[in-house]
């Protein structure tokens, strides 16, 4: 059939690579150093992730349509 087209959005990378200025619960200025995941770019992994999720949903829709014919 027809090609399947999808519009995909990704959230920004979670960790900024610079210290963040904040204050403590007592109101004292503090600096939070960057820590955690440091993915510079998610784009190389985006295409296989989106393809896999799309295939899972298509398979699920096919199975649901097939099961609805039997009931």
mmCIF file as Biopython writes it, N, C-alpha, C and O atoms, coordinates in Angstrom:
data_model
#
loop_
_atom_site.group_PDB
_atom_site.id
_atom_site.type_symbol
_atom_site.label_atom_id
_atom_site.label_alt_id
_atom_site.label_comp_id
_atom_site.label_asym_id
_atom_site.label_entity_id
_atom_site.label_seq_id
_atom_site.pdbx_PDB_ins_code
_atom_site.Cartn_x
_atom_site.Cartn_y
_atom_site.Cartn_z
_atom_site.occupancy
_atom_site.B_iso_or_equiv
_atom_site.auth_seq_id
_atom_site.auth_asym_id
_atom_site.pdbx_PDB_model_num
ATOM 1   N N  . UNK A ? 1  ? 0.736   -1.179  0.000  1.0 0.0 1  A 1 
ATOM 2   C CA . UNK A ? 1  ? 0.000   0.000   0.000  1.0 0.0 1  A 1 
ATOM 3   C C  . UNK A ? 1  ? 0.798   1.277   0.000  1.0 0.0 1  A 1 
ATOM 4   O O  . UNK A ? 1  ? 1.891   1.399   -0.553 1.0 0.0 1  A 1 
ATOM 5   N N  . UNK A ? 2  ? 0.183   2.190   0.645  1.0 0.0 2  A 1 
ATOM 6   C CA . UNK A ? 2  ? 0.713   3.555   0.686  1.0 0.0 2  A 1 
ATOM 7   C C  . UNK A ? 2  ? 1.853   3.680   1.702  1.0 0.0 2  A 1 
ATOM 8   O O  . UNK A ? 2  ? 1.906   2.929   2.676  1.0 0.0 2  A 1 
ATOM 9   N N  . UNK A ? 3  ? 2.762   4.627   1.471  1.0 0.0 3  A 1 
ATOM 10  C CA . UNK A ? 3  ? 3.826   4.857   2.455  1.0 0.0 3  A 1 
ATOM 11  C C  . UNK A ? 3  ? 3.241   5.408   3.761  1.0 0.0 3  A 1 
ATOM 12  O O  . UNK A ? 3  ? 2.221   6.098   3.760  1.0 0.0 3  A 1 
ATOM 13  N N  . UNK A ? 4  ? 3.894   5.095   4.843  1.0 0.0 4  A 1 
ATOM 14  C CA . UNK A ? 4  ? 3.489   5.614   6.152  1.0 0.0 4  A 1 
ATOM 15  C C  . UNK A ? 4  ? 4.406   6.775   6.501  1.0 0.0 4  A 1 
ATOM 16  O O  . UNK A ? 4  ? 5.630   6.644   6.487  1.0 0.0 4  A 1 
ATOM 17  N N  . UNK A ? 5  ? 3.799   7.903   6.811  1.0 0.0 5  A 1 
ATOM 18  C CA . UNK A ? 5  ? 4.552   9.095   7.175  1.0 0.0 5  A 1 
ATOM 19  C C  . UNK A ? 5  ? 4.250   9.453   8.619  1.0 0.0 5  A 1 
ATOM 20  O O  . UNK A ? 5  ? 3.097   9.398   9.046  1.0 0.0 5  A 1 
ATOM 21  N N  . UNK A ? 6  ? 5.274   9.819   9.372  1.0 0.0 6  A 1 
ATOM 22  C CA . UNK A ? 6  ? 5.078   10.193  10.777 1.0 0.0 6  A 1 
ATOM 23  C C  . UNK A ? 6  ? 5.877   11.444  11.093 1.0 0.0 6  A 1 
ATOM 24  O O  . UNK A ? 6  ? 6.958   11.660  10.545 1.0 0.0 6  A 1 
ATOM 25  N N  . UNK A ? 7  ? 5.343   12.254  11.968 1.0 0.0 7  A 1 
ATOM 26  C CA . UNK A ? 7  ? 6.066   13.409  12.495 1.0 0.0 7  A 1 
ATOM 27  C C  . UNK A ? 7  ? 6.493   13.035  13.913 1.0 0.0 7  A 1 
ATOM 28  O O  . UNK A ? 7  ? 5.667   12.636  14.733 1.0 0.0 7  A 1 
ATOM 29  N N  . UNK A ? 8  ? 7.777   13.166  14.191 1.0 0.0 8  A 1 
ATOM 30  C CA . UNK A ? 8  ? 8.325   12.719  15.467 1.0 0.0 8  A 1 
ATOM 31  C C  . UNK A ? 8  ? 8.965   13.898  16.181 1.0 0.0 8  A 1 
ATOM 32  O O  . UNK A ? 8  ? 9.640   14.725  15.568 1.0 0.0 8  A 1 
ATOM 33  N N  . UNK A ? 9  ? 8.741   13.960  17.483 1.0 0.0 9  A 1 
ATOM 34  C CA . UNK A ? 9  ? 9.361   14.992  18.313 1.0 0.0 9  A 1 
ATOM 35  C C  . UNK A ? 9  ? 10.158  14.324  19.415 1.0 0.0 9  A 1 
ATOM 36  O O  . UNK A ? 9  ? 9.730   13.304  19.955 1.0 0.0 9  A 1 
ATOM 37  N N  . UNK A ? 10 ? 11.297  14.876  19.753 1.0 0.0 10 A 1 
ATOM 38  C CA . UNK A ? 10 ? 12.112  14.386  20.860 1.0 0.0 10 A 1 
ATOM 39  C C  . UNK A ? 10 ? 12.293  15.503  21.872 1.0 0.0 10 A 1 
ATOM 40  O O  . UNK A ? 10 ? 12.409  16.674  21.512 1.0 0.0 10 A 1 
ATOM 41  N N  . UNK A ? 11 ? 12.316  15.125  23.143 1.0 0.0 11 A 1 
ATOM 42  C CA . UNK A ? 11 ? 12.581  16.120  24.180 1.0 0.0 11 A 1 
ATOM 43  C C  . UNK A ? 11 ? 14.067  16.442  24.176 1.0 0.0 11 A 1 
ATOM 44  O O  . UNK A ? 11 ? 14.864  15.635  23.697 1.0 0.0 11 A 1 
ATOM 45  N N  . UNK A ? 12 ? 14.463  17.601  24.697 1.0 0.0 12 A 1 
ATOM 46  C CA . UNK A ? 12 ? 15.882  17.946  24.737 1.0 0.0 12 A 1 
ATOM 47  C C  . UNK A ? 12 ? 16.656  16.983  25.629 1.0 0.0 12 A 1 
ATOM 48  O O  . UNK A ? 12 ? 16.081  16.300  26.476 1.0 0.0 12 A 1 
ATOM 49  N N  . UNK A ? 13 ? 17.965  16.942  25.425 1.0 0.0 13 A 1 
ATOM 50  C CA . UNK A ? 13 ? 18.835  16.128  26.267 1.0 0.0 13 A 1 
ATOM 51  C C  . UNK A ? 13 ? 18.708  16.608  27.708 1.0 0.0 13 A 1 
ATOM 52  O O  . UNK A ? 13 ? 18.661  17.812  27.959 1.0 0.0 13 A 1 
ATOM 53  N N  . UNK A ? 14 ? 18.654  15.680  28.647 1.0 0.0 14 A 1 
ATOM 54  C CA . UNK A ? 14 ? 18.327  16.004  30.031 1.0 0.0 14 A 1 
ATOM 55  C C  . UNK A ? 14 ? 19.378  16.849  30.751 1.0 0.0 14 A 1 
ATOM 56  O O  . UNK A ? 14 ? 19.011  17.729  31.530 1.0 0.0 14 A 1 
ATOM 57  N N  . UNK A ? 15 ? 20.655  16.616  30.520 1.0 0.0 15 A 1 
ATOM 58  C CA . UNK A ? 15 ? 21.693  17.302  31.280 1.0 0.0 15 A 1 
ATOM 59  C C  . UNK A ? 15 ? 22.326  18.414  30.461 1.0 0.0 15 A 1 
ATOM 60  O O  . UNK A ? 15 ? 22.809  18.184  29.352 1.0 0.0 15 A 1 
ATOM 61  N N  . UNK A ? 16 ? 22.320  19.609  31.008 1.0 0.0 16 A 1 
ATOM 62  C CA . UNK A ? 16 ? 23.053  20.711  30.392 1.0 0.0 16 A 1 
ATOM 63  C C  . UNK A ? 16 ? 24.520  20.561  30.751 1.0 0.0 16 A 1 
ATOM 64  O O  . UNK A ? 16 ? 24.842  20.079  31.836 1.0 0.0 16 A 1 
ATOM 65  N N  . UNK A ? 17 ? 25.393  20.955  29.880 1.0 0.0 17 A 1 
ATOM 66  C CA . UNK A ? 17 ? 26.825  20.780  30.106 1.0 0.0 17 A 1 
ATOM 67  C C  . UNK A ? 17 ? 27.476  21.992  30.763 1.0 0.0 17 A 1 
ATOM 68  O O  . UNK A ? 17 ? 28.646  22.277  30.511 1.0 0.0 17 A 1 
ATOM 69  N N  . UNK A ? 18 ? 26.730  22.706  31.601 1.0 0.0 18 A 1 
ATOM 70  C CA . UNK A ? 18 ? 27.309  23.849  32.317 1.0 0.0 18 A 1 
ATOM 71  C C  . UNK A ? 18 ? 26.730  23.894  33.724 1.0 0.0 18 A 1 
ATOM 72  O O  . UNK A ? 18 ? 25.604  23.446  33.942 1.0 0.0 18 A 1 
ATOM 73  N N  . UNK A ? 19 ? 27.476  24.425  34.675 1.0 0.0 19 A 1 
ATOM 74  C CA . UNK A ? 19 ? 26.954  24.531  36.037 1.0 0.0 19 A 1 
ATOM 75  C C  . UNK A ? 19 ? 25.721  25.421  36.088 1.0 0.0 19 A 1 
ATOM 76  O O  . UNK A ? 19 ? 25.615  26.387  35.333 1.0 0.0 19 A 1 
ATOM 77  N N  . UNK A ? 20 ? 24.787  25.094  36.979 1.0 0.0 20 A 1 
ATOM 78  C CA . UNK A ? 20 ? 23.549  25.854  37.117 1.0 0.0 20 A 1 
ATOM 79  C C  . UNK A ? 20 ? 23.536  26.566  38.470 1.0 0.0 20 A 1 
ATOM 80  O O  . UNK A ? 20 ? 23.804  25.965  39.510 1.0 0.0 20 A 1 
ATOM 81  N N  . UNK A ? 21 ? 23.219  27.853  38.428 1.0 0.0 21 A 1 
ATOM 82  C CA . UNK A ? 21 ? 23.117  28.633  39.663 1.0 0.0 21 A 1 
ATOM 83  C C  . UNK A ? 21 ? 21.759  28.378  40.308 1.0 0.0 21 A 1 
ATOM 84  O O  . UNK A ? 21 ? 20.740  28.341  39.619 1.0 0.0 21 A 1 
ATOM 85  N N  . UNK A ? 22 ? 21.741  28.201  41.631 1.0 0.0 22 A 1 
ATOM 86  C CA . UNK A ? 22 ? 20.508  27.945  42.362 1.0 0.0 22 A 1 
ATOM 87  C C  . UNK A ? 22 ? 20.655  28.489  43.777 1.0 0.0 22 A 1 
ATOM 88  O O  . UNK A ? 22 ? 21.645  29.148  44.096 1.0 0.0 22 A 1 
ATOM 89  N N  . UNK A ? 23 ? 19.687  28.217  44.609 1.0 0.0 23 A 1 
ATOM 90  C CA . UNK A ? 23 ? 19.790  28.548  46.029 1.0 0.0 23 A 1 
ATOM 91  C C  . UNK A ? 23 ? 19.347  27.332  46.840 1.0 0.0 23 A 1 
ATOM 92  O O  . UNK A ? 23 ? 18.557  26.509  46.376 1.0 0.0 23 A 1 
ATOM 93  N N  . UNK A ? 24 ? 19.873  27.239  48.058 1.0 0.0 24 A 1 
ATOM 94  C CA . UNK A ? 24 ? 19.477  26.141  48.935 1.0 0.0 24 A 1 
ATOM 95  C C  . UNK A ? 24 ? 18.143  26.469  49.585 1.0 0.0 24 A 1 
ATOM 96  O O  . UNK A ? 24 ? 17.607  27.560  49.389 1.0 0.0 24 A 1 
ATOM 97  N N  . UNK A ? 25 ? 17.606  25.533  50.357 1.0 0.0 25 A 1 
ATOM 98  C CA . UNK A ? 25 ? 16.331  25.779  51.041 1.0 0.0 25 A 1 
ATOM 99  C C  . UNK A ? 25 ? 16.460  26.875  52.092 1.0 0.0 25 A 1 
ATOM 100 O O  . UNK A ? 25 ? 15.456  27.439  52.528 1.0 0.0 25 A 1 
ATOM 101 N N  . UNK A ? 26 ? 17.708  27.184  52.506 1.0 0.0 26 A 1 
ATOM 102 C CA . UNK A ? 26 ? 17.944  28.283  53.450 1.0 0.0 26 A 1 
ATOM 103 C C  . UNK A ? 26 ? 18.170  29.616  52.741 1.0 0.0 26 A 1 
ATOM 104 O O  . UNK A ? 26 ? 18.349  30.639  53.402 1.0 0.0 26 A 1 
ATOM 105 N N  . UNK A ? 27 ? 18.166  29.622  51.420 1.0 0.0 27 A 1 
ATOM 106 C CA . UNK A ? 27 ? 18.350  30.848  50.656 1.0 0.0 27 A 1 
ATOM 107 C C  . UNK A ? 27 ? 19.793  31.170  50.334 1.0 0.0 27 A 1 
ATOM 108 O O  . UNK A ? 27 ? 20.081  32.270  49.862 1.0 0.0 27 A 1 
ATOM 109 N N  . UNK A ? 28 ? 20.705  30.249  50.573 1.0 0.0 28 A 1 
ATOM 110 C CA . UNK A ? 28 ? 22.133  30.469  50.299 1.0 0.0 28 A 1 
ATOM 111 C C  . UNK A ? 28 ? 22.407  30.128  48.829 1.0 0.0 28 A 1 
ATOM 112 O O  . UNK A ? 28 ? 22.025  29.055  48.363 1.0 0.0 28 A 1 
ATOM 113 N N  . UNK A ? 29 ? 23.068  31.036  48.098 1.0 0.0 29 A 1 
ATOM 114 C CA . UNK A ? 29 ? 23.406  30.745  46.694 1.0 0.0 29 A 1 
ATOM 115 C C  . UNK A ? 29 ? 24.294  29.494  46.592 1.0 0.0 29 A 1 
ATOM 116 O O  . UNK A ? 29 ? 25.173  29.279  47.428 1.0 0.0 29 A 1 
ATOM 117 N N  . UNK A ? 30 ? 24.059  28.693  45.580 1.0 0.0 30 A 1 
ATOM 118 C CA . UNK A ? 30 ? 24.843  27.474  45.359 1.0 0.0 30 A 1 
ATOM 119 C C  . UNK A ? 30 ? 24.949  27.220  43.862 1.0 0.0 30 A 1 
ATOM 120 O O  . UNK A ? 30 ? 24.205  27.791  43.066 1.0 0.0 30 A 1 
ATOM 121 N N  . UNK A ? 31 ? 25.877  26.365  43.500 1.0 0.0 31 A 1 
ATOM 122 C CA . UNK A ? 31 ? 26.071  25.979  42.103 1.0 0.0 31 A 1 
ATOM 123 C C  . UNK A ? 31 ? 25.929  24.475  41.995 1.0 0.0 31 A 1 
ATOM 124 O O  . UNK A ? 31 ? 26.547  23.724  42.750 1.0 0.0 31 A 1 
ATOM 125 N N  . UNK A ? 32 ? 25.103  24.039  41.044 1.0 0.0 32 A 1 
ATOM 126 C CA . UNK A ? 32 ? 24.932  22.611  40.780 1.0 0.0 32 A 1 
ATOM 127 C C  . UNK A ? 32 ? 25.824  22.222  39.611 1.0 0.0 32 A 1 
ATOM 128 O O  . UNK A ? 32 ? 25.656  22.746  38.510 1.0 0.0 32 A 1 
ATOM 129 N N  . UNK A ? 33 ? 26.776  21.306  39.828 1.0 0.0 33 A 1 
ATOM 130 C CA . UNK A ? 33 ? 27.615  20.863  38.703 1.0 0.0 33 A 1 
ATOM 131 C C  . UNK A ? 33 ? 26.833  19.919  37.793 1.0 0.0 33 A 1 
ATOM 132 O O  . UNK A ? 33 ? 25.921  19.234  38.258 1.0 0.0 33 A 1 
ATOM 133 N N  . UNK A ? 34 ? 27.171  19.870  36.515 1.0 0.0 34 A 1 
ATOM 134 C CA . UNK A ? 34 ? 26.477  18.930  35.630 1.0 0.0 34 A 1 
ATOM 135 C C  . UNK A ? 34 ? 26.843  17.499  36.001 1.0 0.0 34 A 1 
ATOM 136 O O  . UNK A ? 34 ? 28.016  17.194  36.216 1.0 0.0 34 A 1 
ATOM 137 N N  . UNK A ? 35 ? 25.840  16.615  36.080 1.0 0.0 35 A 1 
ATOM 138 C CA . UNK A ? 35 ? 26.098  15.205  36.340 1.0 0.0 35 A 1 
ATOM 139 C C  . UNK A ? 35 ? 24.980  14.401  35.703 1.0 0.0 35 A 1 
ATOM 140 O O  . UNK A ? 35 ? 23.935  14.947  35.352 1.0 0.0 35 A 1 
ATOM 141 N N  . UNK A ? 36 ? 25.197  13.131  35.558 1.0 0.0 36 A 1 
ATOM 142 C CA . UNK A ? 36 ? 24.201  12.284  34.922 1.0 0.0 36 A 1 
ATOM 143 C C  . UNK A ? 36 ? 24.570  11.988  33.489 1.0 0.0 36 A 1 
ATOM 144 O O  . UNK A ? 36 ? 25.746  11.989  33.123 1.0 0.0 36 A 1 
ATOM 145 N N  . UNK A ? 37 ? 23.556  11.732  32.677 1.0 0.0 37 A 1 
ATOM 146 C CA . UNK A ? 37 ? 23.809  11.399  31.281 1.0 0.0 37 A 1 
ATOM 147 C C  . UNK A ? 37 ? 24.304  12.622  30.531 1.0 0.0 37 A 1 
ATOM 148 O O  . UNK A ? 37 ? 23.807  13.730  30.732 1.0 0.0 37 A 1 
ATOM 149 N N  . UNK A ? 38 ? 25.278  12.414  29.672 1.0 0.0 38 A 1 
ATOM 150 C CA . UNK A ? 38 ? 25.863  13.525  28.922 1.0 0.0 38 A 1 
ATOM 151 C C  . UNK A ? 38 ? 25.821  13.238  27.430 1.0 0.0 38 A 1 
ATOM 152 O O  . UNK A ? 38 ? 26.836  13.358  26.744 1.0 0.0 38 A 1 
ATOM 153 N N  . UNK A ? 39 ? 24.652  12.860  26.924 1.0 0.0 39 A 1 
ATOM 154 C CA . UNK A ? 39 ? 24.520  12.600  25.498 1.0 0.0 39 A 1 
ATOM 155 C C  . UNK A ? 39 ? 24.551  13.912  24.738 1.0 0.0 39 A 1 
ATOM 156 O O  . UNK A ? 39 ? 23.686  14.771  24.908 1.0 0.0 39 A 1 
ATOM 157 N N  . UNK A ? 40 ? 25.558  14.049  23.902 1.0 0.0 40 A 1 
ATOM 158 C CA . UNK A ? 40 ? 25.670  15.288  23.124 1.0 0.0 40 A 1 
ATOM 159 C C  . UNK A ? 40 ? 24.615  15.346  22.024 1.0 0.0 40 A 1 
ATOM 160 O O  . UNK A ? 40 ? 24.149  16.427  21.664 1.0 0.0 40 A 1 
ATOM 161 N N  . UNK A ? 41 ? 24.239  14.187  21.491 1.0 0.0 41 A 1 
ATOM 162 C CA . UNK A ? 41 ? 23.285  14.179  20.386 1.0 0.0 41 A 1 
ATOM 163 C C  . UNK A ? 41 ? 22.550  12.849  20.355 1.0 0.0 41 A 1 
ATOM 164 O O  . UNK A ? 41 ? 23.176  11.789  20.337 1.0 0.0 41 A 1 
ATOM 165 N N  . UNK A ? 42 ? 21.225  12.902  20.350 1.0 0.0 42 A 1 
ATOM 166 C CA . UNK A ? 42 ? 20.417  11.691  20.307 1.0 0.0 42 A 1 
ATOM 167 C C  . UNK A ? 42 ? 20.068  11.296  18.869 1.0 0.0 42 A 1 
ATOM 168 O O  . UNK A ? 42 ? 19.526  10.215  18.640 1.0 0.0 42 A 1 
ATOM 169 N N  . UNK A ? 43 ? 20.371  12.152  17.915 1.0 0.0 43 A 1 
ATOM 170 C CA . UNK A ? 43 ? 19.947  11.941  16.530 1.0 0.0 43 A 1 
ATOM 171 C C  . UNK A ? 43 ? 20.441  10.616  15.931 1.0 0.0 43 A 1 
ATOM 172 O O  . UNK A ? 43 ? 19.659  9.961   15.242 1.0 0.0 43 A 1 
ATOM 173 N N  . UNK A ? 44 ? 21.693  10.182  16.150 1.0 0.0 44 A 1 
ATOM 174 C CA . UNK A ? 44 ? 22.096  8.899   15.550 1.0 0.0 44 A 1 
ATOM 175 C C  . UNK A ? 44 ? 21.248  7.720   16.025 1.0 0.0 44 A 1 
ATOM 176 O O  . UNK A ? 44 ? 21.080  6.749   15.286 1.0 0.0 44 A 1 
ATOM 177 N N  . UNK A ? 45 ? 20.713  7.787   17.245 1.0 0.0 45 A 1 
ATOM 178 C CA . UNK A ? 45 ? 19.885  6.697   17.751 1.0 0.0 45 A 1 
ATOM 179 C C  . UNK A ? 45 ? 18.402  6.908   17.472 1.0 0.0 45 A 1 
ATOM 180 O O  . UNK A ? 45 ? 17.608  5.991   17.682 1.0 0.0 45 A 1 
ATOM 181 N N  . UNK A ? 46 ? 18.012  8.074   17.012 1.0 0.0 46 A 1 
ATOM 182 C CA . UNK A ? 46 ? 16.595  8.392   16.838 1.0 0.0 46 A 1 
ATOM 183 C C  . UNK A ? 46 ? 15.936  7.540   15.757 1.0 0.0 46 A 1 
ATOM 184 O O  . UNK A ? 46 ? 14.834  7.037   15.972 1.0 0.0 46 A 1 
ATOM 185 N N  . UNK A ? 47 ? 16.565  7.365   14.623 1.0 0.0 47 A 1 
ATOM 186 C CA . UNK A ? 47 ? 15.944  6.640   13.512 1.0 0.0 47 A 1 
ATOM 187 C C  . UNK A ? 47 ? 15.652  5.183   13.879 1.0 0.0 47 A 1 
ATOM 188 O O  . UNK A ? 47 ? 14.522  4.740   13.672 1.0 0.0 47 A 1 
ATOM 189 N N  . UNK A ? 48 ? 16.615  4.407   14.418 1.0 0.0 48 A 1 
ATOM 190 C CA . UNK A ? 48 ? 16.266  3.029   14.761 1.0 0.0 48 A 1 
ATOM 191 C C  . UNK A ? 48 ? 15.226  2.937   15.871 1.0 0.0 48 A 1 
ATOM 192 O O  . UNK A ? 48 ? 14.421  2.006   15.882 1.0 0.0 48 A 1 
ATOM 193 N N  . UNK A ? 49 ? 15.227  3.880   16.798 1.0 0.0 49 A 1 
ATOM 194 C CA . UNK A ? 49 ? 14.222  3.873   17.870 1.0 0.0 49 A 1 
ATOM 195 C C  . UNK A ? 49 ? 12.837  4.093   17.285 1.0 0.0 49 A 1 
ATOM 196 O O  . UNK A ? 49 ? 11.906  3.354   17.605 1.0 0.0 49 A 1 
ATOM 197 N N  . UNK A ? 50 ? 12.689  5.101   16.432 1.0 0.0 50 A 1 
ATOM 198 C CA . UNK A ? 50 ? 11.387  5.411   15.836 1.0 0.0 50 A 1 
ATOM 199 C C  . UNK A ? 50 ? 10.924  4.262   14.943 1.0 0.0 50 A 1 
ATOM 200 O O  . UNK A ? 50 ? 9.746   3.904   14.969 1.0 0.0 50 A 1 
ATOM 201 N N  . UNK A ? 51 ? 11.818  3.682   14.159 1.0 0.0 51 A 1 
ATOM 202 C CA . UNK A ? 51 ? 11.441  2.552   13.307 1.0 0.0 51 A 1 
ATOM 203 C C  . UNK A ? 51 ? 10.946  1.371   14.142 1.0 0.0 51 A 1 
ATOM 204 O O  . UNK A ? 51 ? 9.934   0.754   13.809 1.0 0.0 51 A 1 
ATOM 205 N N  . UNK A ? 52 ? 11.655  1.060   15.219 1.0 0.0 52 A 1 
ATOM 206 C CA . UNK A ? 52 ? 11.262  -0.075  16.059 1.0 0.0 52 A 1 
ATOM 207 C C  . UNK A ? 52 ? 9.902   0.161   16.706 1.0 0.0 52 A 1 
ATOM 208 O O  . UNK A ? 52 ? 9.062   -0.739  16.725 1.0 0.0 52 A 1 
ATOM 209 N N  . UNK A ? 53 ? 9.678   1.353   17.231 1.0 0.0 53 A 1 
ATOM 210 C CA . UNK A ? 53 ? 8.393   1.651   17.873 1.0 0.0 53 A 1 
ATOM 211 C C  . UNK A ? 53 ? 7.267   1.611   16.844 1.0 0.0 53 A 1 
ATOM 212 O O  . UNK A ? 53 ? 6.187   1.097   17.133 1.0 0.0 53 A 1 
ATOM 213 N N  . UNK A ? 54 ? 7.502   2.141   15.658 1.0 0.0 54 A 1 
ATOM 214 C CA . UNK A ? 54 ? 6.483   2.118   14.610 1.0 0.0 54 A 1 
ATOM 215 C C  . UNK A ? 54 ? 6.140   0.680   14.218 1.0 0.0 54 A 1 
ATOM 216 O O  . UNK A ? 54 ? 4.965   0.358   14.039 1.0 0.0 54 A 1 
ATOM 217 N N  . UNK A ? 55 ? 7.136   -0.177  14.084 1.0 0.0 55 A 1 
ATOM 218 C CA . UNK A ? 55 ? 6.884   -1.572  13.732 1.0 0.0 55 A 1 
ATOM 219 C C  . UNK A ? 55 ? 6.116   -2.304  14.828 1.0 0.0 55 A 1 
ATOM 220 O O  . UNK A ? 55 ? 5.250   -3.127  14.530 1.0 0.0 55 A 1 
ATOM 221 N N  . UNK A ? 56 ? 6.421   -2.017  16.084 1.0 0.0 56 A 1 
ATOM 222 C CA . UNK A ? 56 ? 5.685   -2.632  17.192 1.0 0.0 56 A 1 
ATOM 223 C C  . UNK A ? 56 ? 4.217   -2.225  17.137 1.0 0.0 56 A 1 
ATOM 224 O O  . UNK A ? 56 ? 3.332   -3.065  17.299 1.0 0.0 56 A 1 
ATOM 225 N N  . UNK A ? 57 ? 3.957   -0.945  16.909 1.0 0.0 57 A 1 
ATOM 226 C CA . UNK A ? 57 ? 2.571   -0.472  16.850 1.0 0.0 57 A 1 
ATOM 227 C C  . UNK A ? 57 ? 1.825   -1.021  15.633 1.0 0.0 57 A 1 
ATOM 228 O O  . UNK A ? 57 ? 0.640   -1.337  15.730 1.0 0.0 57 A 1 
ATOM 229 N N  . UNK A ? 58 ? 2.496   -1.136  14.504 1.0 0.0 58 A 1 
ATOM 230 C CA . UNK A ? 58 ? 1.857   -1.721  13.322 1.0 0.0 58 A 1 
ATOM 231 C C  . UNK A ? 58 ? 1.526   -3.196  13.544 1.0 0.0 58 A 1 
ATOM 232 O O  . UNK A ? 58 ? 0.449   -3.660  13.169 1.0 0.0 58 A 1 
ATOM 233 N N  . UNK A ? 59 ? 2.458   -3.930  14.156 1.0 0.0 59 A 1 
ATOM 234 C CA . UNK A ? 59 ? 2.192   -5.337  14.456 1.0 0.0 59 A 1 
ATOM 235 C C  . UNK A ? 59 ? 1.035   -5.465  15.434 1.0 0.0 59 A 1 
ATOM 236 O O  . UNK A ? 59 ? 0.192   -6.350  15.282 1.0 0.0 59 A 1 
ATOM 237 N N  . UNK A ? 60 ? 0.983   -4.595  16.432 1.0 0.0 60 A 1 
ATOM 238 C CA . UNK A ? 60 ? -0.106  -4.608  17.397 1.0 0.0 60 A 1 
ATOM 239 C C  . UNK A ? 60 ? -1.447  -4.331  16.708 1.0 0.0 60 A 1 
ATOM 240 O O  . UNK A ? 60 ? -2.446  -4.987  17.006 1.0 0.0 60 A 1 
ATOM 241 N N  . UNK A ? 61 ? -1.470  -3.364  15.794 1.0 0.0 61 A 1 
ATOM 242 C CA . UNK A ? 61 ? -2.709  -3.041  15.074 1.0 0.0 61 A 1 
ATOM 243 C C  . UNK A ? 61 ? -3.142  -4.214  14.192 1.0 0.0 61 A 1 
ATOM 244 O O  . UNK A ? 61 ? -4.335  -4.504  14.096 1.0 0.0 61 A 1 
ATOM 245 N N  . UNK A ? 62 ? -2.187  -4.889  13.547 1.0 0.0 62 A 1 
ATOM 246 C CA . UNK A ? 62 ? -2.533  -6.056  12.718 1.0 0.0 62 A 1 
ATOM 247 C C  . UNK A ? 62 ? -3.111  -7.177  13.569 1.0 0.0 62 A 1 
ATOM 248 O O  . UNK A ? 62 ? -4.107  -7.796  13.194 1.0 0.0 62 A 1 
ATOM 249 N N  . UNK A ? 63 ? -2.492  -7.438  14.707 1.0 0.0 63 A 1 
ATOM 250 C CA . UNK A ? 63 ? -3.008  -8.485  15.596 1.0 0.0 63 A 1 
ATOM 251 C C  . UNK A ? 63 ? -4.384  -8.126  16.140 1.0 0.0 63 A 1 
ATOM 252 O O  . UNK A ? 63 ? -5.256  -8.989  16.238 1.0 0.0 63 A 1 
ATOM 253 N N  . UNK A ? 64 ? -4.585  -6.862  16.492 1.0 0.0 64 A 1 
ATOM 254 C CA . UNK A ? 64 ? -5.888  -6.431  17.004 1.0 0.0 64 A 1 
ATOM 255 C C  . UNK A ? 64 ? -6.967  -6.587  15.936 1.0 0.0 64 A 1 
ATOM 256 O O  . UNK A ? 64 ? -8.079  -7.023  16.233 1.0 0.0 64 A 1 
ATOM 257 N N  . UNK A ? 65 ? -6.641  -6.232  14.694 1.0 0.0 65 A 1 
ATOM 258 C CA . UNK A ? 65 ? -7.609  -6.375  13.601 1.0 0.0 65 A 1 
ATOM 259 C C  . UNK A ? 65 ? -7.918  -7.843  13.353 1.0 0.0 65 A 1 
ATOM 260 O O  . UNK A ? 65 ? -9.065  -8.199  13.084 1.0 0.0 65 A 1 
ATOM 261 N N  . UNK A ? 66 ? -6.917  -8.685  13.441 1.0 0.0 66 A 1 
ATOM 262 C CA . UNK A ? 66 ? -7.117  -10.117 13.216 1.0 0.0 66 A 1 
ATOM 263 C C  . UNK A ? 66 ? -7.969  -10.733 14.324 1.0 0.0 66 A 1 
ATOM 264 O O  . UNK A ? 66 ? -8.850  -11.550 14.059 1.0 0.0 66 A 1 
ATOM 265 N N  . UNK A ? 67 ? -7.697  -10.332 15.572 1.0 0.0 67 A 1 
ATOM 266 C CA . UNK A ? 67 ? -8.477  -10.852 16.700 1.0 0.0 67 A 1 
ATOM 267 C C  . UNK A ? 67 ? -9.926  -10.376 16.664 1.0 0.0 67 A 1 
ATOM 268 O O  . UNK A ? 67 ? -10.831 -11.107 17.065 1.0 0.0 67 A 1 
ATOM 269 N N  . UNK A ? 68 ? -10.146 -9.154  16.185 1.0 0.0 68 A 1 
ATOM 270 C CA . UNK A ? 68 ? -11.517 -8.644  16.137 1.0 0.0 68 A 1 
ATOM 271 C C  . UNK A ? 68 ? -12.362 -9.395  15.112 1.0 0.0 68 A 1 
ATOM 272 O O  . UNK A ? 68 ? -13.584 -9.447  15.255 1.0 0.0 68 A 1 
ATOM 273 N N  . UNK A ? 69 ? -11.755 -9.972  14.092 1.0 0.0 69 A 1 
ATOM 274 C CA . UNK A ? 69 ? -12.482 -10.763 13.094 1.0 0.0 69 A 1 
ATOM 275 C C  . UNK A ? 69 ? -12.964 -12.086 13.695 1.0 0.0 69 A 1 
ATOM 276 O O  . UNK A ? 69 ? -13.994 -12.616 13.280 1.0 0.0 69 A 1 
ATOM 277 N N  . UNK A ? 70 ? -12.220 -12.622 14.674 1.0 0.0 70 A 1 
ATOM 278 C CA . UNK A ? 70 ? -12.562 -13.908 15.268 1.0 0.0 70 A 1 
ATOM 279 C C  . UNK A ? 70 ? -13.602 -13.802 16.371 1.0 0.0 70 A 1 
ATOM 280 O O  . UNK A ? 70 ? -14.205 -14.808 16.746 1.0 0.0 70 A 1 
ATOM 281 N N  . UNK A ? 71 ? -13.822 -12.606 16.895 1.0 0.0 71 A 1 
ATOM 282 C CA . UNK A ? 71 ? -14.758 -12.498 18.013 1.0 0.0 71 A 1 
ATOM 283 C C  . UNK A ? 71 ? -16.145 -12.069 17.562 1.0 0.0 71 A 1 
ATOM 284 O O  . UNK A ? 71 ? -17.048 -11.932 18.388 1.0 0.0 71 A 1 
#
